[in-house]
Amino acid sequence: MPANLFEIRWHGRAGQGAKSASQMLAEAALDMGKYVQAFPEYGAERTGAPMKAFNRISDEPILLHSSVENPDLVVVIDDTLLGNPDILSGTDEKTILIVNTVKPVDWVRQKSGFKGKVCTVKATEISLEELGRATPNTVMLGAVSKVTGVIELKYVEDKIRDMFLKKFGEAVVQKNIKALYRGYEEVICNG
């Protein structure tokens, strides 16, 4: 296993964009010259069902091909999932937890029992303000960039432009970029 391997496990509900966020993160890291993996894992394939997505990012080839068992970062896109013991599976005090919630860090720590670094961002609220709909994944990517440094915002911004410009136009691209930067600027960490 590469010494500099960084592993991320995303938890969300189908339809919230965890799969898309993990894919966009991987493509941004690939553009940075990194080796990457991105893949989802679904239970019941229906909107609203809990699901996971995974990323691996490294400066060296990644030969591991399994689910992320011991993540360096856990991203929770829906705070109603915090009571699920699966969220903290394989984590330790070095793991970082980023949660999309309007509640304070202390509430997340109490609700989850997590002992490591906890970060919160009001991603759904920001996405409603900037995009007019509850799609928090772009905001979460900004928070991931700020907290981990594993990807640079410029590369995520390029991916947003690549993915959305032809399909949705410049106005939607600019709204998503603003949401991305707000996630970066508004994430709050403790511990």
N, C-alpha and C positions, 0 to 999 in steps of 0.2 A: 504494500500500500504506500503511495507517495507520502512523504513526510509533511507536505504542505496541503494535503487534501482538506477541503472545506465542505462539509455536508450540511444540507438544509432539508428540513421536513416541513412541508406546508400542511396545515389542517384547515379545512373549510367545508362548505356545503356545496354540492354540485350546483353550478350556475353562478357562483360568486367570483369565479375567475382565478382560482388557485392554480389550475392547470395552465392557463394562459400566462399567468405571472411567472411560473417556474420556467416555462418555455422562453418567455421574453428575457428573463434573467440569464438563462443559458446562452441564448443568442448574443446578448450583450457581452458576456464573458468570453465567448468564442471570438467576437470581434476584437477583444482586448488581447487575443493571442493565447487564451487559456484552453485547457482541455476541459470538456464539460459532459455532463449527463443531465437529462431532464425526463422524468416519466411520472405518470399519474397512477394511482391505485384506487379503484372504485369498489364500493360495496354494492348496494342496490343502485343501479344506474337510473336515478330519477332526480329531478330538480329538488334541492333541499336535503338530499341524503348526505350524511357525512362522507367526506372523501379526503384522500391525501395525495400530495404530489411531492416529488423529491428532486433535489439537485445535488450534484457533485461538481466541484470546481477545483482545478489543480493546474500547476505549471508543468506537470509531467503526465504522460498517458495514464488513464484510469482503467485498470484491469478488473476492478470489482464490478459485478453485475447482480446486485441484490437491492432490496429495500434498504433505506437508511436506518440503521439500528441505533447508532449513537451520534445523534446530530450535534453539530456545533451551534446550530441555530434552529429554533422552532418558531414558525410563523403561524399565528392563529388568526384567521380572517373573520371568524364568528365567535364572539366571546361566550355564547351559550354552550360552546363545546368545552369550556374550561373544566367542567366537572368530570369529563371523560378521562379515565386513567391512561388511555392510549396517548394522550397529548404529551405526558411526561415520560413515557417509556424510553429508556436508554439515555436519559439526560443526567447530568450531574451539575455541580456548582460552577463549572466552567461553561456550561451551555447558556446561550442567550435566548430569551423568550420575548418575542415581539407580538403584541396583541392589538387587534383593532377593537378599541372600546372607548367610550366616553368616560368610563369610570377610572379612578386613580390607580396608580401602581400598587398601593397597599391593598386595594380590593382584589386585584389580580393575584397578588401573592397569597392572600387569605383564601380566595376561591380555589386556587390551584395547588397550594402547598409548595410551590416552586421555590427553591433555595438560591438559584443563580441570579444573574442580571435580568431584570424585567424592564421592558420598554413598552410604552403604549402610544398609540396614535389614533386620532379620531378619523379613521380612514373613510368610513361610510359617510360621516357628516361632511368631510371635505369633498368627497366625490359627488354628493348631492349638490353642494354649493357650486362646484366647478363644472360638473358634467350634466347636472340635472337628473342624475339617476344613481342608484346605489350599486356602483361597481367599484369596490375599494382596492382592486388589485394594483392599479397604477400607483396609488398613494402608498401602498405597502412596499412597492419596489423602491420608492424614495426613502422610506424608513430603513429598509434593508441596506441600502447603499450607505446611509449615514452611520448606522450602528456597526456595520461590519467592515466597510471599506473594500469588500470583495468585488464590487463592481463600481464603475465610475458613472455618474449621472449622464455624462455626454453620450456614452454608448447606449444607455437606456433610451435617451431622447432620440437618438438615431433609429432605434428599433421602433419606437412609437411612430416616427415619421414613415418608416418603411412599411409598417403594418397598416396604418390608418389613412395615409394621404390619398391614395387612389380611391379607396373604398368610401371614405367619409369626408374628405376635404380638409383644407387648411384650418378652418375654425375648430374642428374636432381635435385635430393634432395639437393646436395651441392650448385648448382646454385640458387635454391629457398631460401636456408638458407642465402646465401650471399646477395640476394635481400632483404630479410627480415631485416637483420642487417643494410643494407644501408638505408632503409626507416627509421629505428630507429635513425641512426646517422645523416641523412641528412635533416630531417624535420626542417623547420624554422618557428618560431612563433613570433607573434607581438601582443601586447595588451592583 
